[in-house]
Amino acid sequence: MSLADVKYLPETPAHDPEIEAINDEAFGPGRFVLAAYKIREAGGHERSLSFVAVDGDIVVASVRMTRIAAGAGRALMLGPLAVRPAFKNLGIGRRLVAIALEAA
């Protein structure tokens, strides 16, 4: 694998199963009780602001943005951000965050 082979794409419904697998691998079943998960669960994520990194046909990382209530206003919550272990520490997560922030 070369970083040149990694493509950054908008998330689509077809990516959902792989994203769930990556999040399960990264955070385990305990993620369902975390406050951040509960907040995200209330509104669903913004697919137009969520992205994946793919190596060939395999999703290797993802980042999601969720609209949340913040006081009297609205905000975007970044996360989860997850990268498959074999692809960590290569800057893929950092690039996904930059893409999501630019889109927001």
Phi and psi restraints in degrees (range 20) as a CNS / XPLOR table:
assign (resid 1 and name C) (resid 2 and name N)
       (resid 2 and name CA) (resid 2 and name C) 1.0 -120.1 20.0 2
assign (resid 2 and name N) (resid 2 and name CA)
       (resid 2 and name C) (resid 3 and name N) 1.0 145.1 20.0 2
assign (resid 2 and name C) (resid 3 and name N)
       (resid 3 and name CA) (resid 3 and name C) 1.0 -58.4 20.0 2
assign (resid 3 and name N) (resid 3 and name CA)
       (resid 3 and name C) (resid 4 and name N) 1.0 -26.4 20.0 2
assign (resid 3 and name C) (resid 4 and name N)
       (resid 4 and name CA) (resid 4 and name C) 1.0 -65.4 20.0 2
assign (resid 4 and name N) (resid 4 and name CA)
       (resid 4 and name C) (resid 5 and name N) 1.0 -22.2 20.0 2
assign (resid 4 and name C) (resid 5 and name N)
       (resid 5 and name CA) (resid 5 and name C) 1.0 -81.7 20.0 2
assign (resid 5 and name N) (resid 5 and name CA)
       (resid 5 and name C) (resid 6 and name N) 1.0 -16.4 20.0 2
assign (resid 5 and name C) (resid 6 and name N)
       (resid 6 and name CA) (resid 6 and name C) 1.0 -79.1 20.0 2
assign (resid 6 and name N) (resid 6 and name CA)
       (resid 6 and name C) (resid 7 and name N) 1.0 128.0 20.0 2
assign (resid 6 and name C) (resid 7 and name N)
       (resid 7 and name CA) (resid 7 and name C) 1.0 -112.1 20.0 2
assign (resid 7 and name N) (resid 7 and name CA)
       (resid 7 and name C) (resid 8 and name N) 1.0 145.5 20.0 2
assign (resid 7 and name C) (resid 8 and name N)
       (resid 8 and name CA) (resid 8 and name C) 1.0 -110.8 20.0 2
assign (resid 8 and name N) (resid 8 and name CA)
       (resid 8 and name C) (resid 9 and name N) 1.0 123.0 20.0 2
assign (resid 8 and name C) (resid 9 and name N)
       (resid 9 and name CA) (resid 9 and name C) 1.0 -131.6 20.0 2
assign (resid 9 and name N) (resid 9 and name CA)
       (resid 9 and name C) (resid 10 and name N) 1.0 154.6 20.0 2
assign (resid 9 and name C) (resid 10 and name N)
       (resid 10 and name CA) (resid 10 and name C) 1.0 -63.5 20.0 2
assign (resid 10 and name N) (resid 10 and name CA)
       (resid 10 and name C) (resid 11 and name N) 1.0 142.8 20.0 2
assign (resid 10 and name C) (resid 11 and name N)
       (resid 11 and name CA) (resid 11 and name C) 1.0 -68.3 20.0 2
assign (resid 11 and name N) (resid 11 and name CA)
       (resid 11 and name C) (resid 12 and name N) 1.0 142.5 20.0 2
assign (resid 11 and name C) (resid 12 and name N)
       (resid 12 and name CA) (resid 12 and name C) 1.0 -127.8 20.0 2
assign (resid 12 and name N) (resid 12 and name CA)
       (resid 12 and name C) (resid 13 and name N) 1.0 165.5 20.0 2
assign (resid 12 and name C) (resid 13 and name N)
       (resid 13 and name CA) (resid 13 and name C) 1.0 -56.8 20.0 2
assign (resid 13 and name N) (resid 13 and name CA)
       (resid 13 and name C) (resid 14 and name N) 1.0 -28.7 20.0 2
assign (resid 13 and name C) (resid 14 and name N)
       (resid 14 and name CA) (resid 14 and name C) 1.0 -63.7 20.0 2
assign (resid 14 and name N) (resid 14 and name CA)
       (resid 14 and name C) (resid 15 and name N) 1.0 -22.8 20.0 2
assign (resid 14 and name C) (resid 15 and name N)
       (resid 15 and name CA) (resid 15 and name C) 1.0 -81.2 20.0 2
assign (resid 15 and name N) (resid 15 and name CA)
       (resid 15 and name C) (resid 16 and name N) 1.0 -15.6 20.0 2
assign (resid 15 and name C) (resid 16 and name N)
       (resid 16 and name CA) (resid 16 and name C) 1.0 -51.0 20.0 2
assign (resid 16 and name N) (resid 16 and name CA)
       (resid 16 and name C) (resid 17 and name N) 1.0 -49.0 20.0 2
assign (resid 16 and name C) (resid 17 and name N)
       (resid 17 and name CA) (resid 17 and name C) 1.0 -60.5 20.0 2
assign (resid 17 and name N) (resid 17 and name CA)
       (resid 17 and name C) (resid 18 and name N) 1.0 -40.6 20.0 2
assign (resid 17 and name C) (resid 18 and name N)
       (resid 18 and name CA) (resid 18 and name C) 1.0 -70.4 20.0 2
assign (resid 18 and name N) (resid 18 and name CA)
       (resid 18 and name C) (resid 19 and name N) 1.0 -36.6 20.0 2
assign (resid 18 and name C) (resid 19 and name N)
       (resid 19 and name CA) (resid 19 and name C) 1.0 -63.8 20.0 2
assign (resid 19 and name N) (resid 19 and name CA)
       (resid 19 and name C) (resid 20 and name N) 1.0 -43.0 20.0 2
assign (resid 19 and name C) (resid 20 and name N)
       (resid 20 and name CA) (resid 20 and name C) 1.0 -60.7 20.0 2
assign (resid 20 and name N) (resid 20 and name CA)
       (resid 20 and name C) (resid 21 and name N) 1.0 -40.8 20.0 2
assign (resid 20 and name C) (resid 21 and name N)
       (resid 21 and name CA) (resid 21 and name C) 1.0 -65.1 20.0 2
assign (resid 21 and name N) (resid 21 and name CA)
       (resid 21 and name C) (resid 22 and name N) 1.0 -41.3 20.0 2
assign (resid 21 and name C) (resid 22 and name N)
       (resid 22 and name CA) (resid 22 and name C) 1.0 -64.2 20.0 2
assign (resid 22 and name N) (resid 22 and name CA)
       (resid 22 and name C) (resid 23 and name N) 1.0 -44.9 20.0 2
assign (resid 22 and name C) (resid 23 and name N)
       (resid 23 and name CA) (resid 23 and name C) 1.0 -64.6 20.0 2
assign (resid 23 and name N) (resid 23 and name CA)
       (resid 23 and name C) (resid 24 and name N) 1.0 -38.1 20.0 2
assign (resid 23 and name C) (resid 24 and name N)
       (resid 24 and name CA) (resid 24 and name C) 1.0 -64.9 20.0 2
assign (resid 24 and name N) (resid 24 and name CA)
       (resid 24 and name C) (resid 25 and name N) 1.0 -41.9 20.0 2
assign (resid 24 and name C) (resid 25 and name N)
       (resid 25 and name CA) (resid 25 and name C) 1.0 -64.6 20.0 2
assign (resid 25 and name N) (resid 25 and name CA)
       (resid 25 and name C) (resid 26 and name N) 1.0 -40.4 20.0 2
assign (resid 25 and name C) (resid 26 and name N)
       (resid 26 and name CA) (resid 26 and name C) 1.0 -78.0 20.0 2
assign (resid 26 and name N) (resid 26 and name CA)
       (resid 26 and name C) (resid 27 and name N) 1.0 -40.1 20.0 2
assign (resid 26 and name C) (resid 27 and name N)
       (resid 27 and name CA) (resid 27 and name C) 1.0 -116.7 20.0 2
assign (resid 27 and name N) (resid 27 and name CA)
       (resid 27 and name C) (resid 28 and name N) 1.0 -15.6 20.0 2
assign (resid 27 and name C) (resid 28 and name N)
       (resid 28 and name CA) (resid 28 and name C) 1.0 70.7 20.0 2
assign (resid 28 and name N) (resid 28 and name CA)
       (resid 28 and name C) (resid 29 and name N) 1.0 -179.6 20.0 2
assign (resid 28 and name C) (resid 29 and name N)
       (resid 29 and name CA) (resid 29 and name C) 1.0 -68.3 20.0 2
assign (resid 29 and name N) (resid 29 and name CA)
       (resid 29 and name C) (resid 30 and name N) 1.0 -18.5 20.0 2
assign (resid 29 and name C) (resid 30 and name N)
       (resid 30 and name CA) (resid 30 and name C) 1.0 -66.3 20.0 2
assign (resid 30 and name N) (resid 30 and name CA)
       (resid 30 and name C) (resid 31 and name N) 1.0 -14.5 20.0 2
assign (resid 30 and name C) (resid 31 and name N)
       (resid 31 and name CA) (resid 31 and name C) 1.0 -63.6 20.0 2
assign (resid 31 and name N) (resid 31 and name CA)
       (resid 31 and name C) (resid 32 and name N) 1.0 -24.8 20.0 2
assign (resid 31 and name C) (resid 32 and name N)
       (resid 32 and name CA) (resid 32 and name C) 1.0 -70.1 20.0 2
assign (resid 32 and name N) (resid 32 and name CA)
       (resid 32 and name C) (resid 33 and name N) 1.0 -15.4 20.0 2
assign (resid 32 and name C) (resid 33 and name N)
       (resid 33 and name CA) (resid 33 and name C) 1.0 -103.3 20.0 2
assign (resid 33 and name N) (resid 33 and name CA)
       (resid 33 and name C) (resid 34 and name N) 1.0 -3.5 20.0 2
assign (resid 33 and name C) (resid 34 and name N)
       (resid 34 and name CA) (resid 34 and name C) 1.0 -72.1 20.0 2
assign (resid 34 and name N) (resid 34 and name CA)
       (resid 34 and name C) (resid 35 and name N) 1.0 146.5 20.0 2
assign (resid 34 and name C) (resid 35 and name N)
       (resid 35 and name CA) (resid 35 and name C) 1.0 -57.7 20.0 2
assign (resid 35 and name N) (resid 35 and name CA)
       (resid 35 and name C) (resid 36 and name N) 1.0 -42.3 20.0 2
assign (resid 35 and name C) (resid 36 and name N)
       (resid 36 and name CA) (resid 36 and name C) 1.0 -60.8 20.0 2
assign (resid 36 and name N) (resid 36 and name CA)
       (resid 36 and name C) (resid 37 and name N) 1.0 -39.4 20.0 2
assign (resid 36 and name C) (resid 37 and name N)
       (resid 37 and name CA) (resid 37 and name C) 1.0 -64.8 20.0 2
assign (resid 37 and name N) (resid 37 and name CA)
       (resid 37 and name C) (resid 38 and name N) 1.0 -43.0 20.0 2
assign (resid 37 and name C) (resid 38 and name N)
       (resid 38 and name CA) (resid 38 and name C) 1.0 -61.4 20.0 2
assign (resid 38 and name N) (resid 38 and name CA)
       (resid 38 and name C) (resid 39 and name N) 1.0 -41.0 20.0 2
assign (resid 38 and name C) (resid 39 and name N)
       (resid 39 and name CA) (resid 39 and name C) 1.0 -64.7 20.0 2
assign (resid 39 and name N) (resid 39 and name CA)
       (resid 39 and name C) (resid 40 and name N) 1.0 -46.9 20.0 2
assign (resid 39 and name C) (resid 40 and name N)
       (resid 40 and name CA) (resid 40 and name C) 1.0 -64.8 20.0 2
assign (resid 40 and name N) (resid 40 and name CA)
       (resid 40 and name C) (resid 41 and name N) 1.0 -37.0 20.0 2
assign (resid 40 and name C) (resid 41 and name N)
       (resid 41 and name CA) (resid 41 and name C) 1.0 -62.1 20.0 2
assign (resid 41 and name N) (resid 41 and name CA)
       (resid 41 and name C) (resid 42 and name N) 1.0 -30.1 20.0 2
assign (resid 41 and name C) (resid 42 and name N)
       (resid 42 and name CA) (resid 42 and name C) 1.0 -66.0 20.0 2
assign (resid 42 and name N) (resid 42 and name CA)
       (resid 42 and name C) (resid 43 and name N) 1.0 -28.3 20.0 2
assign (resid 42 and name C) (resid 43 and name N)
       (resid 43 and name CA) (resid 43 and name C) 1.0 -128.5 20.0 2
assign (resid 43 and name N) (resid 43 and name CA)
       (resid 43 and name C) (resid 44 and name N) 1.0 -8.5 20.0 2
assign (resid 43 and name C) (resid 44 and name N)
       (resid 44 and name CA) (resid 44 and name C) 1.0 74.4 20.0 2
assign (resid 44 and name N) (resid 44 and name CA)
       (resid 44 and name C) (resid 45 and name N) 1.0 158.0 20.0 2
assign (resid 44 and name C) (resid 45 and name N)
       (resid 45 and name CA) (resid 45 and name C) 1.0 -89.4 20.0 2
assign (resid 45 and name N) (resid 45 and name CA)
       (resid 45 and name C) (resid 46 and name N) 1.0 162.0 20.0 2
assign (resid 45 and name C) (resid 46 and name N)
       (resid 46 and name CA) (resid 46 and name C) 1.0 -88.7 20.0 2
assign (resid 46 and name N) (resid 46 and name CA)
       (resid 46 and name C) (resid 47 and name N) 1.0 103.8 20.0 2
assign (resid 46 and name C) (resid 47 and name N)
       (resid 47 and name CA) (resid 47 and name C) 1.0 -61.0 20.0 2
assign (resid 47 and name N) (resid 47 and name CA)
       (resid 47 and name C) (resid 48 and name N) 1.0 -33.3 20.0 2
assign (resid 47 and name C) (resid 48 and name N)
       (resid 48 and name CA) (resid 48 and name C) 1.0 -69.0 20.0 2
assign (resid 48 and name N) (resid 48 and name CA)
       (resid 48 and name C) (resid 49 and name N) 1.0 -13.5 20.0 2
assign (resid 48 and name C) (resid 49 and name N)
       (resid 49 and name CA) (resid 49 and name C) 1.0 -115.5 20.0 2
assign (resid 49 and name N) (resid 49 and name CA)
       (resid 49 and name C) (resid 50 and name N) 1.0 15.4 20.0 2
assign (resid 49 and name C) (resid 50 and name N)
       (resid 50 and name CA) (resid 50 and name C) 1.0 -117.7 20.0 2
assign (resid 50 and name N) (resid 50 and name CA)
       (resid 50 and name C) (resid 51 and name N) 1.0 141.8 20.0 2
assign (resid 50 and name C) (resid 51 and name N)
       (resid 51 and name CA) (resid 51 and name C) 1.0 -138.3 20.0 2
assign (resid 51 and name N) (resid 51 and name CA)
       (resid 51 and name C) (resid 52 and name N) 1.0 157.8 20.0 2
assign (resid 51 and name C) (resid 52 and name N)
       (resid 52 and name CA) (resid 52 and name C) 1.0 -127.2 20.0 2
assign (resid 52 and name N) (resid 52 and name CA)
       (resid 52 and name C) (resid 53 and name N) 1.0 156.6 20.0 2
assign (resid 52 and name C) (resid 53 and name N)
       (resid 53 and name CA) (resid 53 and name C) 1.0 -111.6 20.0 2
assign (resid 53 and name N) (resid 53 and name CA)
       (resid 53 and name C) (resid 54 and name N) 1.0 130.6 20.0 2
assign (resid 53 and name C) (resid 54 and name N)
       (resid 54 and name CA) (resid 54 and name C) 1.0 -124.2 20.0 2
assign (resid 54 and name N) (resid 54 and name CA)
       (resid 54 and name C) (resid 55 and name N) 1.0 143.0 20.0 2
assign (resid 54 and name C) (resid 55 and name N)
       (resid 55 and name CA) (resid 55 and name C) 1.0 -116.2 20.0 2
assign (resid 55 and name N) (resid 55 and name CA)
       (resid 55 and name C) (resid 56 and name N) 1.0 103.7 20.0 2
assign (resid 55 and name C) (resid 56 and name N)
       (resid 56 and name CA) (resid 56 and name C) 1.0 69.2 20.0 2
assign (resid 56 and name N) (resid 56 and name CA)
       (resid 56 and name C) (resid 57 and name N) 1.0 -120.8 20.0 2
assign (resid 56 and name C) (resid 57 and name N)
       (resid 57 and name CA) (resid 57 and name C) 1.0 -102.7 20.0 2
assign (resid 57 and name N) (resid 57 and name CA)
       (resid 57 and name C) (resid 58 and name N) 1.0 7.3 20.0 2
assign (resid 57 and name C) (resid 58 and name N)
       (resid 58 and name CA) (resid 58 and name C) 1.0 -104.8 20.0 2
assign (resid 58 and name N) (resid 58 and name CA)
       (resid 58 and name C) (resid 59 and name N) 1.0 127.1 20.0 2
assign (resid 58 and name C) (resid 59 and name N)
       (resid 59 and name CA) (resid 59 and name C) 1.0 -74.8 20.0 2
assign (resid 59 and name N) (resid 59 and name CA)
       (resid 59 and name C) (resid 60 and name N) 1.0 122.9 20.0 2
assign (resid 59 and name C) (resid 60 and name N)
       (resid 60 and name CA) (resid 60 and name C) 1.0 -109.3 20.0 2
assign (resid 60 and name N) (resid 60 and name CA)
       (resid 60 and name C) (resid 61 and name N) 1.0 -12.3 20.0 2
assign (resid 60 and name C) (resid 61 and name N)
       (resid 61 and name CA) (resid 61 and name C) 1.0 -164.0 20.0 2
assign (resid 61 and name N) (resid 61 and name CA)
       (resid 61 and name C) (resid 62 and name N) 1.0 157.7 20.0 2
assign (resid 61 and name C) (resid 62 and name N)
       (resid 62 and name CA) (resid 62 and name C) 1.0 -152.0 20.0 2
assign (resid 62 and name N) (resid 62 and name CA)
       (resid 62 and name C) (resid 63 and name N) 1.0 155.9 20.0 2
assign (resid 62 and name C) (resid 63 and name N)
       (resid 63 and name CA) (resid 63 and name C) 1.0 -139.5 20.0 2
assign (resid 63 and name N) (resid 63 and name CA)
       (resid 63 and name C) (resid 64 and name N) 1.0 140.2 20.0 2
assign (resid 63 and name C) (resid 64 and name N)
       (resid 64 and name CA) (resid 64 and name C) 1.0 -126.0 20.0 2
assign (resid 64 and name N) (resid 64 and name CA)
       (resid 64 and name C) (resid 65 and name N) 1.0 151.3 20.0 2
assign (resid 64 and name C) (resid 65 and name N)
       (resid 65 and name CA) (resid 65 and name C) 1.0 -121.4 20.0 2
assign (resid 65 and name N) (resid 65 and name CA)
       (resid 65 and name C) (resid 66 and name N) 1.0 139.1 20.0 2
assign (resid 65 and name C) (resid 66 and name N)
       (resid 66 and name CA) (resid 66 and name C) 1.0 -128.4 20.0 2
assign (resid 66 and name N) (resid 66 and name CA)
       (resid 66 and name C) (resid 67 and name N) 1.0 133.8 20.0 2
assign (resid 66 and name C) (resid 67 and name N)
       (resid 67 and name CA) (resid 67 and name C) 1.0 -77.5 20.0 2
assign (resid 67 and name N) (resid 67 and name CA)
       (resid 67 and name C) (resid 68 and name N) 1.0 132.0 20.0 2
assign (resid 67 and name C) (resid 68 and name N)
       (resid 68 and name CA) (resid 68 and name C) 1.0 -133.5 20.0 2
assign (resid 68 and name N) (resid 68 and name CA)
       (resid 68 and name C) (resid 69 and name N) 1.0 161.0 20.0 2
assign (resid 68 and name C) (resid 69 and name N)
       (resid 69 and name CA) (resid 69 and name C) 1.0 -82.1 20.0 2
assign (resid 69 and name N) (resid 69 and name CA)
       (resid 69 and name C) (resid 70 and name N) 1.0 135.9 20.0 2
assign (resid 69 and name C) (resid 70 and name N)
       (resid 70 and name CA) (resid 70 and name C) 1.0 -134.6 20.0 2
assign (resid 70 and name N) (resid 70 and name CA)
       (resid 70 and name C) (resid 71 and name N) 1.0 97.1 20.0 2
assign (resid 70 and name C) (resid 71 and name N)
       (resid 71 and name CA) (resid 71 and name C) 1.0 65.6 20.0 2
assign (resid 71 and name N) (resid 71 and name CA)
       (resid 71 and name C) (resid 72 and name N) 1.0 -128.5 20.0 2
assign (resid 71 and name C) (resid 72 and name N)
       (resid 72 and name CA) (resid 72 and name C) 1.0 -87.5 20.0 2
assign (resid 72 and name N) (resid 72 and name CA)
       (resid 72 and name C) (resid 73 and name N) 1.0 -4.1 20.0 2
assign (resid 72 and name C) (resid 73 and name N)
       (resid 73 and name CA) (resid 73 and name C) 1.0 -113.7 20.0 2
assign (resid 73 and name N) (resid 73 and name CA)
       (resid 73 and name C) (resid 74 and name N) 1.0 -166.7 20.0 2
assign (resid 73 and name C) (resid 74 and name N)
       (resid 74 and name CA) (resid 74 and name C) 1.0 -122.1 20.0 2
assign (resid 74 and name N) (resid 74 and name CA)
       (resid 74 and name C) (resid 75 and name N) 1.0 154.4 20.0 2
assign (resid 74 and name C) (resid 75 and name N)
       (resid 75 and name CA) (resid 75 and name C) 1.0 -149.0 20.0 2
assign (resid 75 and name N) (resid 75 and name CA)
       (resid 75 and name C) (resid 76 and name N) 1.0 173.5 20.0 2
assign (resid 75 and name C) (resid 76 and name N)
       (resid 76 and name CA) (resid 76 and name C) 1.0 -111.4 20.0 2
assign (resid 76 and name N) (resid 76 and name CA)
       (resid 76 and name C) (resid 77 and name N) 1.0 135.2 20.0 2
assign (resid 76 and name C) (resid 77 and name N)
       (resid 77 and name CA) (resid 77 and name C) 1.0 -108.7 20.0 2
assign (resid 77 and name N) (resid 77 and name CA)
       (resid 77 and name C) (resid 78 and name N) 1.0 123.7 20.0 2
assign (resid 77 and name C) (resid 78 and name N)
       (resid 78 and name CA) (resid 78 and name C) 1.0 -86.3 20.0 2
assign (resid 78 and name N) (resid 78 and name CA)
       (resid 78 and name C) (resid 79 and name N) 1.0 130.7 20.0 2
assign (resid 78 and name C) (resid 79 and name N)
       (resid 79 and name CA) (resid 79 and name C) 1.0 128.2 20.0 2
assign (resid 79 and name N) (resid 79 and name CA)
       (resid 79 and name C) (resid 80 and name N) 1.0 157.2 20.0 2
assign (resid 79 and name C) (resid 80 and name N)
       (resid 80 and name CA) (resid 80 and name C) 1.0 -75.9 20.0 2
assign (resid 80 and name N) (resid 80 and name CA)
       (resid 80 and name C) (resid 81 and name N) 1.0 152.3 20.0 2
assign (resid 80 and name C) (resid 81 and name N)
       (resid 81 and name CA) (resid 81 and name C) 1.0 -114.7 20.0 2
assign (resid 81 and name N) (resid 81 and name CA)
       (resid 81 and name C) (resid 82 and name N) 1.0 122.0 20.0 2
assign (resid 81 and name C) (resid 82 and name N)
       (resid 82 and name CA) (resid 82 and name C) 1.0 -141.6 20.0 2
assign (resid 82 and name N) (resid 82 and name CA)
       (resid 82 and name C) (resid 83 and name N) 1.0 142.1 20.0 2
assign (resid 82 and name C) (resid 83 and name N)
       (resid 83 and name CA) (resid 83 and name C) 1.0 -131.1 20.0 2
assign (resid 83 and name N) (resid 83 and name CA)
       (resid 83 and name C) (resid 84 and name N) 1.0 134.2 20.0 2
assign (resid 83 and name C) (resid 84 and name N)
       (resid 84 and name CA) (resid 84 and name C) 1.0 -59.4 20.0 2
assign (resid 84 and name N) (resid 84 and name CA)
       (resid 84 and name C) (resid 85 and name N) 1.0 142.4 20.0 2
assign (resid 84 and name C) (resid 85 and name N)
       (resid 85 and name CA) (resid 85 and name C) 1.0 -51.3 20.0 2
assign (resid 85 and name N) (resid 85 and name CA)
       (resid 85 and name C) (resid 86 and name N) 1.0 -40.6 20.0 2
assign (resid 85 and name C) (resid 86 and name N)
       (resid 86 and name CA) (resid 86 and name C) 1.0 -67.7 20.0 2
assign (resid 86 and name N) (resid 86 and name CA)
       (resid 86 and name C) (resid 87 and name N) 1.0 -12.2 20.0 2
assign (resid 86 and name C) (resid 87 and name N)
       (resid 87 and name CA) (resid 87 and name C) 1.0 -114.7 20.0 2
assign (resid 87 and name N) (resid 87 and name CA)
       (resid 87 and name C) (resid 88 and name N) 1.0 7.3 20.0 2
assign (resid 87 and name C) (resid 88 and name N)
       (resid 88 and name CA) (resid 88 and name C) 1.0 -73.4 20.0 2
assign (resid 88 and name N) (resid 88 and name CA)
       (resid 88 and name C) (resid 89 and name N) 1.0 157.4 20.0 2
assign (resid 88 and name C) (resid 89 and name N)
       (resid 89 and name CA) (resid 89 and name C) 1.0 63.4 20.0 2
assign (resid 89 and name N) (resid 89 and name CA)
       (resid 89 and name C) (resid 90 and name N) 1.0 27.9 20.0 2
assign (resid 89 and name C) (resid 90 and name N)
       (resid 90 and name CA) (resid 90 and name C) 1.0 -113.8 20.0 2
assign (resid 90 and name N) (resid 90 and name CA)
       (resid 90 and name C) (resid 91 and name N) 1.0 -0.5 20.0 2
assign (resid 90 and name C) (resid 91 and name N)
       (resid 91 and name CA) (resid 91 and name C) 1.0 90.5 20.0 2
assign (resid 91 and name N) (resid 91 and name CA)
       (resid 91 and name C) (resid 92 and name N) 1.0 3.7 20.0 2
assign (resid 91 and name C) (resid 92 and name N)
       (resid 92 and name CA) (resid 92 and name C) 1.0 -66.7 20.0 2
assign (resid 92 and name N) (resid 92 and name CA)
       (resid 92 and name C) (resid 93 and name N) 1.0 -45.9 20.0 2
assign (resid 92 and name C) (resid 93 and name N)
       (resid 93 and name CA) (resid 93 and name C) 1.0 -61.7 20.0 2
assign (resid 93 and name N) (resid 93 and name CA)
       (resid 93 and name C) (resid 94 and name N) 1.0 -42.9 20.0 2
assign (resid 93 and name C) (resid 94 and name N)
       (resid 94 and name CA) (resid 94 and name C) 1.0 -59.5 20.0 2
assign (resid 94 and name N) (resid 94 and name CA)
       (resid 94 and name C) (resid 95 and name N) 1.0 -42.8 20.0 2
assign (resid 94 and name C) (resid 95 and name N)
       (resid 95 and name CA) (resid 95 and name C) 1.0 -66.7 20.0 2
assign (resid 95 and name N) (resid 95 and name CA)
       (resid 95 and name C) (resid 96 and name N) 1.0 -40.9 20.0 2
assign (resid 95 and name C) (resid 96 and name N)
       (resid 96 and name CA) (resid 96 and name C) 1.0 -60.9 20.0 2
assign (resid 96 and name N) (resid 96 and name CA)
       (resid 96 and name C) (resid 97 and name N) 1.0 -42.8 20.0 2
assign (resid 96 and name C) (resid 97 and name N)
       (resid 97 and name CA) (resid 97 and name C) 1.0 -61.4 20.0 2
assign (resid 97 and name N) (resid 97 and name CA)
       (resid 97 and name C) (resid 98 and name N) 1.0 -44.2 20.0 2
assign (resid 97 and name C) (resid 98 and name N)
       (resid 98 and name CA) (resid 98 and name C) 1.0 -61.0 20.0 2
assign (resid 98 and name N) (resid 98 and name CA)
       (resid 98 and name C) (resid 99 and name N) 1.0 -41.6 20.0 2
assign (resid 98 and name C) (resid 99 and name N)
       (resid 99 and name CA) (resid 99 and name C) 1.0 -64.5 20.0 2
assign (resid 99 and name N) (resid 99 and name CA)
       (resid 99 and name C) (resid 100 and name N) 1.0 -45.2 20.0 2
assign (resid 99 and name C) (resid 100 and name N)
       (resid 100 and name CA) (resid 100 and name C) 1.0 -64.2 20.0 2
assign (resid 100 and name N) (resid 100 and name CA)
       (resid 100 and name C) (resid 101 and name N) 1.0 -42.9 20.0 2
assign (resid 100 and name C) (resid 101 and name N)
       (resid 101 and name CA) (resid 101 and name C) 1.0 -65.6 20.0 2
assign (resid 101 and name N) (resid 101 and name CA)
       (resid 101 and name C) (resid 102 and name N) 1.0 -38.8 20.0 2
assign (resid 101 and name C) (resid 102 and name N)
       (resid 102 and name CA) (resid 102 and name C) 1.0 -64.3 20.0 2
assign (resid 102 and name N) (resid 102 and name CA)
       (resid 102 and name C) (resid 103 and name N) 1.0 -39.4 20.0 2
assign (resid 102 and name C) (resid 103 and name N)
       (resid 103 and name CA) (resid 103 and name C) 1.0 -68.8 20.0 2
assign (resid 103 and name N) (resid 103 and name CA)
       (resid 103 and name C) (resid 104 and name N) 1.0 -31.2 20.0 2
